[in-house]
Amino acid sequence: MSHDSPTRRDLMKPLQLLGLAFAAALFAGIVTLVSMGFFQQRTAEEAQVAVMTALVVAGVSFIAVLLIVSLLLLAVDPAQIAKPIDKPVLFDDDDAGDTPRTDPGPAASGSGPQA
């Protein structure tokens, strides 16, 4: 049974990025509506101001999240897009964590007393 690991291209689909930005904008808009008291007894003018402010905040957060995520995607090396991911992305390429380190001792470092 073969193990198909996702490529970087599979992890960075544009529809998922737009969905992430839309979810962040929706969250920011709802938080703005709640904080401005839209769901309480308010006049029509106050409710209209709250909705307009929430739309502006949602729009700004949508654009900001989309811009930030797209700029972060530019940091990916294009040669690595087709490579399958077999380990967590933030680990080093070398396997330094797998080999135990040996301490040479104070005599090798030169910081000990000289005899």
N, C-alpha and C positions, 0 to 999 in steps of 0.2 A: 504494500500500500504506500503510495507516494505521498509525501508531505508538501503541499503547495503553500509556500509562504508568500504573503502579499508583497508586491513591489512598491516602491515609493510612489509611483504614478497611481497605483490603486488607493493609496492612503490619502492622496491629495486631489481628490475629484472636485471639480469646480462647484457642483451642486451641493456637496457637503460644506464647502466653504461659504457659499451663499446662505445655506441653512444655519450655519453657526452665526453668521452676521445678523441674520433675521431674528434668531432666538435672542441674541444679545440686545437688539433694538427693541424687541417686544418686552423683554424684561425691564429695560430702562424706561420705556413708555409707561408700563404698569406701575413701576415704583414712583414715577413722577406724578401719575394720576392719584395714587394713594397719598403721597406726601402733600399734595395740593388740596386734598379734601374733596375730590370729585365725587366720591361715593357717599358723601354726607349731604345733609340738607343745605343746598347752596342755591343762589339765584342763577338764572340762566346766563347772565353775563360772566359770573365767576366760573361757571362750568365751561363756558366757551373759552375763557382764558386758560383754564387748566388743560383742556383738550389741545389747544394750539401749542401750548408749552410742551406737552407730552409728545406731540408730533414732531416738534423741532428737536427735542432731546433724542427721540427714537431715530430720526434721520441722521443726526450727527453721530450717534453711537453706531449705526449701521455702516456709515461711511468709514468711521475710524477703525472699527473691527476689520472691515474688509481690506482697508489699506494696510493695517498692521500685519495681518495674516499674509497678505500677498507679498509684503516686503520681507517677511520672515522666510517665505518660500524661495526668495531669490538667493538665500544663503545656502541652499542645497546645491551641491555639485551636480551638474547635468549628467556627468558620466555615471553617477551612482543611481540615477532614476530607474534604470532597467535592472539593477541588482536586486535580488531577493533579500529580505531582511530576516536574518536568522537569530538575531539577538536584539536586546533593547538598543534603541537608537543612540542614547547618550553615553554608552560605554565606549572606552577607548578601543582603537583598532588592535593594539597589541594585547596579548594575554598576560599582562603584568600582574593582574589580580590572581591568576591561577598558580603562579610560582611563588613559593615562600621566599621571603627576603632573609638574608643572613647578615648579621651585624658583625663587622670586622673587629669590633672591640675598640677600646680607647687607645691602644698602642698603635693601631694602624691609622687612626685619624689624626694623630699628632697633638691632640689636646691634653693628653695626660702628662704626668711629671716625667721629666727626662732623667734617665739613670746614668 
